C-alpha cells in the first residue's frame, strides 16, 4: 500500500472511531431555570406553549440537574420538543433516562431522530398512563404509529410496564430503514420504514400534559 493511501486509510479509521464514541449530556453544567446551551424548544401542533428548562432534582441518575418539560397544557395533540443542535446524522443510536412526573392525559417521554422540522421526524416513546412503548413517524404533522416487524400492520407498539414517578431508560438504534427499540436494557421490537432516509437532528419529546424529567441523553453517530 502506498504511503498516501495508508495515511488516508488511517485517517478515515480514526474519524470513524471518533464518530462512534458516545457523547453524553447530563445537563449538570447548565444553569437551572432555562434551556441548556445548544438546545432549542419546539412544538408539533398548536396549544399551550412548551416549557423546557434545566431543574435540580435529588433523584437524578447523574446529580444534580435534569432537563424537564414542565408545561401541563392539556391539548391532546400538542407535542413539546427539545432539539439538540450539536449533532445531525443519519445512522446511530440514542438513549435517555426519563421520569414521568404527572399528567392526566399522558405521562410520556420520547426520543426523536432524523428531525427535519417540527412536522417531520421519527419518534420512539414510552407512556406510563398506557403502559406501552410505540415507534412513530411524524410526517407533515401527522403522527403515524409503525407496527413492529413480525406483527399485523396496525399493531400499536408493544405493551410494557412504564412506571410513573420512577426513572427508566429508553434507547433506539437506527441503521438505514431499520430501527430497534429498547426499554431498561431489554430489546422490545424492530420497525422498518423508508420515509426519512436523510440525516437529521436528534432530541426529546413529550405529549399533551406530560410533565417529564430527562437525564443522561446519549448519542452515537455511526
Secondary structure, 3 states (H helix, E strand, C coil): CCHHHHHHHHHHHHHHHHHCCCEEECCCCCCCCCCCCCEEEEEECCCCCCCEEEEECCCCCCCCEEEEECCCCCCCCCEEEEEEEEEEECCEEEEEEEEEEECCCCCEEEEEEEEEECCEEEEEEEECCCCEEEEEEEECCEEEECCCCCCCCCCCCEECCCCECCEEEEEEEEECCEEEEEECCEEEEEEECCCCCCCEEEEEECCCCCEEEEEEEEEEEC
